[in-house]
């Protein structure tokens, strides 16, 4: 798999973001008196797709950096630029507004929301809980960049600890508190994504079959979760017995992602879909505050139209923030990386 911008992966990011927005739009509609559907429940699984995609992207983009300690600083700078500037903009703005209209956040909420350190405190906005997992994976991968075998050992120990925690959950004696976050089954999603990158780098079939199988499995998991009233873990609950089934969902998304890569050269991707993918992080962060502000007004449109308005407001606000803020700030910071000149010398020598 040649190093290139993968358009289907961008589409995947857009799909994951839109799924999460639709899930929250369904919940927001219920809050303001509109009907809600249980069939929107599986849309929250877009979070698992995000984790799988993150594992794939990090390994695909930085696989050749593994074992080159001199590239670690640039890697960390890129991850910082990707995560924190927009997070700080959205989180600080929402905290200020909430402090004026409701109650101010606690110090621990402020800390874990802005620094993403492991905590069971509910962050602001609430969706930021997933970024704590992202940061843990980024740091673990950095260990592999610094030293290949140290990174492999760290991931082996981490996965073993996750599997052990799953056994403890099944036994009714799980680790609780912050360790339950550190050893959550979400780690498997990232590893599955990295596995897809390794597989696609060595064996990629030109066929629609893997995509169809992956899509069927994702849909089947969603249908079964509704049929059997599967209540996946809440934001802060990492010890629920239902967490044992989430890696199955992650595997379905991994197969779906592999299938998308298989048809990479067989499909035309419209520019609007690419824009949604590029804006996926902004959409993910911004849609909950945007919905909270505008959902009451949208509800006046009535059934159907109100749901659509809440959904489109979340998407539209994210795209606007991406175009006006995220893209400009990220471009500015990447262009002025304090490690860029050194990185060029290292690569030229390599």
N, C-alpha and C positions, 0 to 999 in steps of 0.2 A: 504494500500500500504506500504509494508515493506520498511525500510530505506536501500537502496542499490544503486549501480551505475546503472542508467537507460541508457541502451545502445541505445534505440530508441531516447532518448533526445539528446545524442551525435550525432546521425545521423542527427537529426533535425538541430542542430547547424551547422553541415557541409553543409547541404542543403542550409541553409540561407546564409552562407558565399559564397558558390559557385554561388548562384543566383545573389548576389550583384556584385561579380567579373565578371560574364557574362554580366550583365547590363553595367558595366563600360567598359568592353572590346568592347562592341558594340559601345559605344560612342568614345572610343579611336580609333577604326578602322575608324570611320567617320572623325576624326580629321586628320588622315594621308592619307586620300583619298580613303579608301575602302568603300564599301557599308555598310549601316546600316539598321536594320530591326525594324519597329515599334513594332513587336511582342516581342522584347527584353524589351520593356518598363515595363511590369508587373514584370519583374525579380527584379526591385528595391523594390518590396514589401517584399523582404527578410528582409528588415529593420524591418517591422512590426512583422515578425516572430521572429526576434531576441528579440524584446521587450516582446513579449508574453512568449518566452522561459525564459527570464531573470526573469519576474514576477513569473513564475512557479518554477525556480531553487531556487531563494532566499527564497520563502515561503516553498518549500519542504525541503530544507536543514536546514533552521533556524526556522521552525515553533515551535519547542519545546523551542527555546530561548526566545520567546515572553513573556514579563513580568519579565524577569530575568536580571535586570540592570547590574549585575556583569559580564554578558557575552557580554556586548555592546562593550567593548574595543577590545576583540578578534575578534568580528564580523567586526569592522571597520578596524582592521589590515588585515584581510583576503581580504576585499574589496579593500584596498589600494594596496596590493600585486597583486591582480587580474588586477587592472586598470592601475596603474601609472608607474611601472618600464618599461614595454614594451612601453607604450605611450611615455614616456620621451625619450627612445632610438630612436624610429622611428621619433617622431616629431622634436627632436633636430637635428637629422641627416638630415632630409629633409629641415629644416629651414636653416641649414648651407649650404647645396648644392644649395638651391634656392638663398640664399644671394650672392653666388659666381657667379651663372649663370644668375640670373635675378635681382630681387629687394628684399631687406631685408623685413621681415614682420614688421608690426607695433607692438608697445608695447602691444596694446590690443589683437592683434592676438596671440602674444607670451603668454600673460597671460591666455587667455581663452583656448588656446591649451594645456598648461601644467598644469593648475589648474582646468580646466573644470567649471569655474564659469559661471553662466547664462549670455549670451551675444548674440547679433545678428551679431557679427563680424564673418566672415568666418574663421574657424580655419584651421590649417595646421597639417596633411593632411585634406582635406575637410570632409572626412568621420567622423572626430572626433566630428562633431556636435551631433551625436547620443549619444556619451558618456556623454554629459552634461545632457541628460535626464536620462541615467543610474545612474549617481551620485545622482541626485535629488531623484530617487526612493530608492536608497540605504540608503540615509540619512533619508528619511521618514520612512523606515522600521526600522531603528535604533531607532527611537522614540518609536515604538511599543515594541522593546526589552527592552528599559528603563522602559516603563510603558505601559501596555496593553491598558488601556482606553485612554491614551493620544495618542497612535498610532492610535487607531480606530477613535478617534475624528478628528485627523489630516487628515486621509485618507477620512473621510466623508466630511470634509470641502473642501479638495482638489478636490474631485470628483464633489461636488456641484459647485465649482468655474469653473471647466472644462465645465460642462453642461451649466452653465450660459454664459460662453464665446461662446459656440456653438450657443446658442440662439442669442447672440449679433452679431455673424458672419452672421447668417441667416438674421438678421435684417439690416445688413450693417453698424453696429456701434460697431465693435469689439474693445477690448482693444489692444493697439499696443505696440511696444517696447518689453522690457524684459518680462512684464506680459503676452504677447501673447505666449512666450516660456514656462513660468511657468505653464500656464493653457491650454497647447495644448492638442489635443485629443489623443496624444500618451500615456498620463497617463492611458487611458482606456485599452490600450494594456497590460500594466504591471498588472493592476487589473484583467483583463481576465485571464492572466497566473496564477496569484495567485488563482483565482477561480477554474481553472483546477486542481491545486494541491489539493485544498480542496475537490473537487468532486471525484478525483481519490483516495483520501485517504479513502473515505467512500463508493464509489460505482464504481467499475470497471468491465465492462462486458468483457467476453472473446469472442470477435467477431470482424470480419473485417468490419462490417457495419459502425460504427462511422468513421473509417479511410476513407472508400470510400466516405461517405457523406462529410467529411471535405475536402478531395482532390478535389471532384467535385465542392464544393463551392469556393475554392481558384482558381481553373481553371476558373470557371464561372466569378468571379470578374475580373480576368486578361483579359479574352476575351471581356467582356463588356467594360473594360477600353480602350481597343484598338478600338473596334467598335464605341464607342462614343467619341473617342479622349479625354479621361479623362486625364487631366494634373494635376497630384497630386502636392502637395505643393513642392516648391523648398526648398533648404537648409535653407533659412532664412525667408521664407514666412509661417507664422503660421495663417494668417487671410484669406486665400483663402477659398471661398465657398466649394471647393472640400475637404477641411479637414473634413467636416461634414460626408463624406462617408467613411473615413478611419477606424472608429471603426467597420464598417461592415466587412472590410477586416480583422481586428484584430479578430473579432468573428469567421470568417472562419478559421483562423489559430489556434484559440483556440480549435475549434472542431477537426481540423486536429491533433493537439497535443494530445488531449484526445484519438483520434483513434489510434495514435501511441502507447500510453501507454497501450491500450487495447490488442494490439498484442505483447507486450513486451516479453512474454514467448512463443510466437508462431513463432518467426522468428530467423534466425541465421544472425548475423551482422558481415560482414567481417572486418578484422583488419584495412584495408586501410580506411574504412568508419569511424571507430573509431578514426583513426589518423586525418582525416579531421575535425572531431568534436572537438578533443582536440586542434587542431591548428587553429580553426575558428577565434579566436580573432587576432592572428598574421596575418592570411590571410586577415582579414578585414582591419587591419591597414596598412599592407605592400603593398597590391596589387596596389594601386593608384601610389605611388612613383615608384614601379617597372615597371608598365606599361608606365609611363611617360618617363622613361629612355630607355626602350627597344622597344617601340611601332613602332618607325620609322624603325628599323631593321626588326621587325616582318612583317611590311607592305610589304617588298620586296618579301615576300613569296607569295603574291597575295591573291585573294579572297578565302575565306574558310580557307586555311592554315594560312593566316595572322591572322584571327580572333581567330583560335584555338591556335596559338602561343601566342598571347596577353593574352588569358585566362589562358593557362597553365603556362606562366611566372608568372602571379599574384598568382596562386595557389602554384606553386613550391617555389617561394620566401617566401611566408608565412610559408610553412611547414619547410623550412630550418631555418628560423628565430625562429620558435617554438622549433625545436629540439636543435639548437645550443645555443640559448639565453633564450627564454621565459621559457622553462621547467627547465633549470638549475637555473636561477635566482629566479624563483618562489619557487622552491624546497628549495633553500638555505634560502630564507627569511622566508618561512613558518616554516622550522625546527628551526629557531632562533627567533621565535616570542617572544617578551618581555612579553607576557601575557600567554604563554603556561603553565608554571608551576602552575600559579594561577588557570588557567582553569581546570587543572587536579584535583586540590584540591576541587574546587567547584562541579565538576561532581561526584567525589567520595563521597562527602557529600550528594549530591542529591540522 
